[in-house]
Amino acid sequence: MKILNLIKTFMLLSLVAVSSCSKDEIVQEINIENQLNINVNGIQYKSVNEKIGGNENCDKLFISASYFDENKIDFTVRFQISKSGQLLKVWYEEYVLPNPAMLQKSIFLTPNFRPLSTFAISNFAYNEATGETNFDFTGKVFLENNSKVERTISGAIKIKSLRTTTCSAVNTGIKFNSEDLTLYSFYEERTLFPNQTQQHKFFLIAATGCI
């Protein structure tokens, strides 16, 4: 009888062990389609799936990724990149938590005129057919209206499929090329009015050379 009880106990423990393994396997099988690995001033963070997204519009990629920890920090990083991989702008905003009475959003940006002087992306890949996008990034962004305050950020981002949206405005710009300087413009604000007229706000970028 004791032997029978021991056998039953062993079988029960085996079932518990199998059940525990199955639960672990279910957790590990979560499908990660979008992922952000980012280091902000020496601290590592990671976000996945719905925290990362973006779209392609008028030959430019607009990518946004966020991270939230109710006891520490809440931040969002945004990238504006051409389809060919040219960095146009980085926007980083953060709230330092957890004191809700002291919440104040801080916005950090790359220099408008020469973003490549402080920031770079590498290993860029964009599949126009599927929207799959991957790249690494590293550099510094500066507090809006006070360039003495900065954040150093680096990491990698991958997105399974960026949405493509209809370009409703004429894709225009200004460009200059020489041996010493590559200068071009991009606009982040375009307005299409009911009478089909358009308003464009241009921002100049020096890709190479000195001004």
C-alpha positions as CSV (number, residue, x, y, z in Angstrom):
1,M,0.0,0.0,0.0
2,K,2.9,2.4,0.9
3,I,4.5,1.6,-2.5
4,L,1.2,2.4,-4.3
5,N,1.0,5.8,-2.4
6,L,4.6,6.6,-3.3
7,I,3.9,5.9,-7.0
8,K,0.8,8.1,-6.9
9,T,2.8,10.9,-5.2
10,F,5.6,10.6,-7.8
11,M,3.1,10.8,-10.7
12,L,1.5,13.9,-9.1
13,L,4.8,15.7,-8.7
14,S,5.7,14.8,-12.3
15,L,2.4,16.3,-13.6
16,V,3.1,19.5,-11.6
17,A,6.6,19.7,-13.1
18,V,5.3,19.2,-16.6
19,S,2.6,21.8,-16.0
20,S,5.2,24.3,-14.7
21,C,7.4,23.8,-17.7
22,S,4.4,24.2,-20.1
23,K,3.6,27.6,-18.5
24,D,7.2,28.7,-18.8
25,E,7.2,27.7,-22.5
26,I,4.0,29.7,-23.1
27,V,5.6,32.8,-21.6
28,Q,8.7,32.3,-23.8
29,E,6.6,31.9,-27.0
30,I,5.4,35.5,-27.0
31,N,6.0,36.8,-30.5
32,I,8.2,39.9,-30.5
33,E,7.6,41.8,-33.8
34,N,8.8,45.2,-32.7
35,Q,11.7,45.9,-30.3
36,L,13.6,48.8,-28.9
37,N,16.9,48.4,-27.0
38,I,18.1,51.8,-25.7
39,N,20.7,53.2,-23.4
40,V,20.0,56.6,-21.9
41,N,22.9,58.2,-20.0
42,G,24.3,54.8,-19.1
43,I,21.0,53.1,-18.1
44,Q,19.6,50.3,-20.3
45,Y,15.9,50.0,-21.2
46,K,13.9,47.7,-23.5
47,S,10.4,48.0,-25.1
48,V,8.6,45.6,-27.3
49,N,5.6,45.3,-29.7
50,E,2.9,48.0,-29.3
51,K,5.3,50.4,-27.7
52,I,7.1,50.8,-31.0
53,G,5.5,51.9,-34.4
54,G,5.5,54.4,-37.2
55,N,4.7,55.0,-40.8
56,E,6.1,56.0,-44.2
57,N,4.8,59.1,-45.7
58,C,6.1,61.2,-48.6
59,D,9.4,59.2,-48.8
60,K,10.2,59.7,-45.1
61,L,10.0,57.3,-42.2
62,F,8.4,58.5,-38.9
63,I,9.3,56.1,-36.1
64,S,8.3,56.3,-32.4
65,A,9.2,54.1,-29.4
66,S,8.3,54.6,-25.8
67,Y,9.1,53.2,-22.4
68,F,7.3,53.5,-19.1
69,D,8.2,52.6,-15.5
70,E,5.8,54.1,-13.0
71,N,8.6,54.3,-10.4
72,K,11.3,55.7,-12.5
73,I,10.8,57.3,-15.9
74,D,8.4,57.7,-18.9
75,F,10.0,58.6,-22.2
76,T,9.5,58.6,-25.9
77,V,12.0,58.7,-28.7
78,R,11.1,59.7,-32.3
79,F,13.1,59.4,-35.4
80,Q,12.6,61.1,-38.8
81,I,14.6,59.4,-41.5
82,S,14.5,59.4,-45.3
83,K,13.7,56.1,-47.0
84,S,17.4,55.9,-48.1
85,G,18.5,56.1,-44.5
86,Q,19.4,59.8,-44.1
87,L,18.9,61.0,-40.5
88,L,16.7,64.1,-40.5
89,K,15.7,64.6,-36.9
90,V,15.7,62.9,-33.4
91,W,13.2,63.9,-30.7
92,Y,13.5,62.6,-27.2
93,E,11.0,63.5,-24.4
94,E,10.9,62.3,-20.8
95,Y,9.0,62.6,-17.5
96,V,11.0,61.8,-14.4
97,L,8.8,59.8,-12.0
98,P,7.3,59.0,-9.5
99,N,6.3,62.4,-8.0
100,P,3.1,63.4,-10.0
101,A,3.2,66.9,-8.5
102,M,6.5,67.6,-10.1
103,L,5.8,66.2,-13.6
104,Q,7.3,68.2,-16.3
105,K,8.1,67.1,-19.8
106,S,11.6,67.7,-21.0
107,I,12.2,67.7,-24.7
108,F,15.6,67.0,-26.2
109,L,16.4,67.5,-29.9
110,T,19.2,67.1,-32.5
111,P,20.5,70.3,-33.9
112,N,18.1,71.5,-36.6
113,F,20.8,72.6,-39.0
114,R,23.3,69.8,-38.6
115,P,21.8,66.7,-36.8
116,L,24.6,64.5,-38.1
117,S,27.1,66.6,-36.1
118,T,25.9,65.0,-32.9
119,F,23.9,61.9,-33.9
120,A,24.2,59.0,-36.3
121,I,22.4,55.9,-37.5
122,S,24.0,52.8,-38.9
123,N,23.1,49.3,-40.3
124,F,20.0,50.9,-41.7
125,A,17.6,48.6,-43.7
126,Y,14.1,49.4,-44.9
127,N,12.1,47.0,-47.1
128,E,9.6,49.1,-49.0
129,A,7.5,46.1,-49.9
130,T,7.0,44.8,-46.3
131,G,7.7,47.8,-44.3
132,E,10.3,46.0,-42.2
133,T,12.8,48.4,-40.7
134,N,16.0,48.0,-38.7
135,F,18.8,50.4,-37.6
136,D,21.2,51.2,-34.8
137,F,21.6,54.7,-33.4
138,T,23.9,56.6,-31.2
139,G,24.5,60.3,-30.3
140,K,23.5,63.3,-28.2
141,V,20.3,65.3,-28.0
142,F,20.0,68.7,-26.3
143,L,17.3,70.2,-24.1
144,E,15.0,72.6,-26.0
145,N,16.1,76.2,-25.3
146,N,19.1,75.1,-23.2
147,S,21.8,73.2,-25.2
148,K,24.0,72.8,-22.1
149,V,21.7,70.1,-20.9
150,E,21.9,66.9,-22.9
151,R,21.1,63.2,-23.1
152,T,23.4,60.6,-24.6
153,I,21.3,57.8,-26.2
154,S,22.2,54.7,-28.2
155,G,20.7,51.4,-29.1
156,A,18.9,49.5,-31.8
157,I,15.3,49.4,-33.1
158,K,13.5,46.9,-35.3
159,I,10.0,47.0,-36.7
160,K,8.3,44.2,-38.5
161,S,6.1,46.5,-40.7
162,L,5.8,50.2,-41.0
163,R,2.5,51.5,-42.3
164,T,2.5,53.4,-45.6
165,T,0.2,56.4,-45.8
166,T,-0.8,58.5,-48.8
167,C,1.3,61.5,-49.5
168,S,-1.2,64.3,-49.9
169,A,1.3,67.2,-50.4
170,V,3.8,67.9,-53.2
171,N,7.2,66.6,-52.3
172,T,9.4,69.7,-52.8
173,G,12.6,70.9,-51.3
174,I,15.9,72.7,-51.7
175,K,19.2,71.0,-52.4
176,F,22.8,72.1,-53.0
177,N,25.8,69.8,-53.8
178,S,29.5,70.7,-54.0
179,E,32.8,69.1,-53.0
180,D,32.8,70.9,-49.7
181,L,29.1,71.0,-48.7
182,T,26.0,68.9,-49.2
183,L,23.0,71.0,-48.2
184,Y,19.3,70.0,-48.4
185,S,16.0,70.8,-46.8
186,F,13.3,68.7,-45.2
187,Y,9.9,69.9,-43.9
188,E,8.1,68.5,-40.9
189,E,5.0,70.6,-41.3
190,R,2.9,70.7,-44.5
191,T,-0.7,71.9,-44.7
192,L,-3.1,71.1,-47.5
193,F,-6.0,73.6,-47.6
194,P,-9.6,72.8,-49.0
195,N,-8.9,74.9,-52.1
196,Q,-5.9,72.6,-52.8
197,T,-3.3,75.2,-52.0
198,Q,-0.4,74.1,-49.7
199,Q,1.8,75.7,-47.0
200,H,5.3,74.3,-46.4
201,K,7.7,75.0,-43.5
202,F,11.3,74.2,-44.5
203,F,14.2,73.3,-42.3
204,L,17.8,73.2,-43.8
205,I,20.3,70.5,-43.0
206,A,24.0,70.4,-43.8
207,A,24.8,66.8,-44.3
208,T,28.5,67.4,-44.8
209,G,30.9,70.3,-44.7
210,C,31.0,73.3,-42.3
211,I,28.9,76.5,-42.3
